[in-house]
């Protein structure tokens, strides 16, 4: 049975569109959905694999992932918008809906911004992380009270347009493969930021996570910078 003929998934009534669309995209014949395992409701149960799709922060589910991955194979699926189109609902009766492409482009390395809250999970033999680069549409509506931080606009929903790429990480060493191969050692987080073309704060989170996983180790200092090298 292919995805085109998969039945409508159960348990999607209160789901956000992006989460529901990813769950349907991942669905295979024989999968069970919204099933309770170890006291937690899991998005997809596929034989002996538990698949959890998280479109937001990892912090709220870190305890769930920690508990389940002790006794079960767990795969966390996390989407990152490589390309995004922003749709703004009409503002007022005379307004018009607008759609534009965001200049920001996501990358696999952006996952470290969330992984920083639970970096040691990749040391678990039963845990894996799948990063999915997607094209998405972000729908915003005007709310002068809730959206004061963003000039009155709040995100209403995110919609999946297409799957661009999938990267599966099963071990700390696999995560360390995100360090560019031609980056000389030892390196600073500033060097890592330049090599990956990501901001310094993200390179610092990346280094923290990889250090907690024992995928890189500190080997000294240069002025105020910690120097790192890949673990053997």
Secondary structure as the mmCIF struct_conf table of DSSP 4:
data_model
#
loop_
_struct_conf.conf_type_id
_struct_conf.id
_struct_conf.beg_label_comp_id
_struct_conf.beg_label_asym_id
_struct_conf.beg_label_seq_id
_struct_conf.end_label_comp_id
_struct_conf.end_label_asym_id
_struct_conf.end_label_seq_id
HELX_RH_3T_P HELX_RH_3T_P1 UNK A 3 UNK A 5
HELX_LH_PP_P HELX_LH_PP_P1 UNK A 6 UNK A 9
BEND BEND1 UNK A 10 UNK A 11
TURN_TY1_P TURN_TY1_P1 UNK A 13 UNK A 14
BEND BEND2 UNK A 15 UNK A 15
HELX_RH_AL_P HELX_RH_AL_P1 UNK A 17 UNK A 26
TURN_TY1_P TURN_TY1_P2 UNK A 29 UNK A 30
STRN STRN1 UNK A 32 UNK A 37
TURN_TY1_P TURN_TY1_P3 UNK A 38 UNK A 39
STRN STRN2 UNK A 40 UNK A 46
TURN_TY1_P TURN_TY1_P4 UNK A 47 UNK A 48
STRN STRN3 UNK A 49 UNK A 53
BEND BEND3 UNK A 55 UNK A 56
BEND BEND4 UNK A 58 UNK A 58
HELX_RH_3T_P HELX_RH_3T_P2 UNK A 59 UNK A 61
HELX_RH_AL_P HELX_RH_AL_P2 UNK A 62 UNK A 71
BEND BEND5 UNK A 72 UNK A 72
STRN STRN4 UNK A 73 UNK A 88
BEND BEND6 UNK A 92 UNK A 92
TURN_TY1_P TURN_TY1_P5 UNK A 93 UNK A 94
STRN STRN5 UNK A 98 UNK A 101
BEND BEND7 UNK A 103 UNK A 103
HELX_RH_3T_P HELX_RH_3T_P3 UNK A 108 UNK A 111
HELX_RH_AL_P HELX_RH_AL_P3 UNK A 112 UNK A 115
TURN_TY1_P TURN_TY1_P6 UNK A 116 UNK A 117
BEND BEND8 UNK A 118 UNK A 118
HELX_RH_3T_P HELX_RH_3T_P4 UNK A 119 UNK A 123
BEND BEND9 UNK A 124 UNK A 124
TURN_TY1_P TURN_TY1_P7 UNK A 125 UNK A 126
STRN STRN6 UNK A 127 UNK A 142
TURN_TY1_P TURN_TY1_P8 UNK A 144 UNK A 147
HELX_RH_3T_P HELX_RH_3T_P5 UNK A 148 UNK A 150
TURN_TY1_P TURN_TY1_P9 UNK A 151 UNK A 152
STRN STRN7 UNK A 153 UNK A 169
BEND BEND10 UNK A 171 UNK A 171
HELX_RH_AL_P HELX_RH_AL_P4 UNK A 172 UNK A 176
TURN_TY1_P TURN_TY1_P10 UNK A 177 UNK A 178
BEND BEND11 UNK A 179 UNK A 179
TURN_TY1_P TURN_TY1_P11 UNK A 181 UNK A 182
BEND BEND12 UNK A 185 UNK A 186
STRN STRN8 UNK A 187 UNK A 187
HELX_RH_AL_P HELX_RH_AL_P5 UNK A 189 UNK A 196
TURN_TY1_P TURN_TY1_P12 UNK A 197 UNK A 197
HELX_RH_AL_P HELX_RH_AL_P6 UNK A 200 UNK A 212
TURN_TY1_P TURN_TY1_P13 UNK A 213 UNK A 214
BEND BEND13 UNK A 215 UNK A 215
STRN STRN9 UNK A 216 UNK A 222
TURN_TY1_P TURN_TY1_P14 UNK A 223 UNK A 224
STRN STRN10 UNK A 225 UNK A 230
#
